[in-house]
Amino acid sequence: MPDFSPPPDGRPLAVRLAEARKRMSALDLPGPLAARLNRQFIAVCDAVKAAGADEETGERRLSAFLAALEQASAKIARRGNSKDNS
């Protein structure tokens, strides 16, 4: 029987996916990076909707996506700070 325990932060996966999408669209990402992250996000969403998908796998995939998004955000912030310090 599947485990229907709530995710670690108590929010449903769908809410976390929506928040991730908002975070991604709020960033001013360069074209190739934006395309790569968008493809990764779509892959996470497709995996969650696939037949036989389980929430634990969806959570792991979303966590990996959020880590990549955080790295991209940090990289953009560093690039912005280096321009300010010129």
C-alpha positions in Angstrom: 0.0 0.0 0.0 1.4 3.5 -0.8 2.6 5.7 1.9 0.3 8.8 2.0 2.3 10.6 4.7 2.6 14.4 4.1 5.9 15.8 2.6 8.5 16.9 5.1 7.5 20.6 5.0 3.8 19.7 5.3 2.8 21.2 2.0 1.4 19.1 -0.8 3.6 18.4 -3.8 1.4 20.4 -6.2 1.8 23.5 -4.0 5.5 23.1 -4.0 5.6 22.7 -7.8 3.6 25.8 -8.2 6.0 27.7 -6.0 9.0 26.4 -7.9 7.4 27.6 -11.1 6.9 31.1 -9.7 10.5 31.2 -8.4 11.8 30.2 -11.8 9.7 32.7 -13.7 10.8 35.5 -11.3 14.5 35.0 -12.2 16.0 36.9 -15.1 17.8 33.8 -16.5 19.9 33.8 -19.7 18.1 32.0 -22.6 20.0 28.7 -22.5 19.9 28.3 -18.8 16.2 29.2 -18.7 15.5 26.6 -21.4 17.4 23.9 -19.5 15.7 24.7 -16.2 12.3 24.8 -18.0 12.9 21.3 -19.5 14.0 20.0 -16.1 10.9 21.4 -14.5 8.7 19.9 -17.2 10.4 16.5 -16.6 9.6 16.7 -12.9 5.9 17.5 -13.6 5.7 14.7 -16.2 7.3 12.2 -13.8 4.8 13.2 -11.0 1.8 12.6 -13.4 3.1 9.3 -14.9 1.2 6.2 -14.2 2.6 4.5 -11.1 4.4 7.6 -10.0 4.9 7.9 -6.2 5.1 11.1 -4.2 8.5 10.2 -2.7 10.1 10.1 -6.2 8.3 13.4 -7.1 9.7 15.0 -3.9 13.2 13.8 -4.8 13.0 15.2 -8.3 11.6 18.4 -7.1 14.3 18.8 -4.6 16.9 18.2 -7.3 15.2 20.9 -9.4 15.1 23.3 -6.6 18.8 22.8 -5.9 19.6 23.5 -9.6 17.3 26.6 -9.4 19.1 27.8 -6.3 22.5 27.4 -7.9 21.3 29.4 -11.0 19.9 32.1 -8.7 23.2 32.3 -6.7 25.2 32.5 -9.9 23.1 35.3 -11.3 23.4 37.2 -7.9 27.2 36.8 -8.0 27.3 38.1 -11.5 25.2 41.0 -10.6 27.4 41.9 -7.6 30.5 41.7 -9.7 29.0 44.3 -12.1 28.1 46.6 -9.2 31.7 46.4 -7.8 33.3 47.4 -11.1 
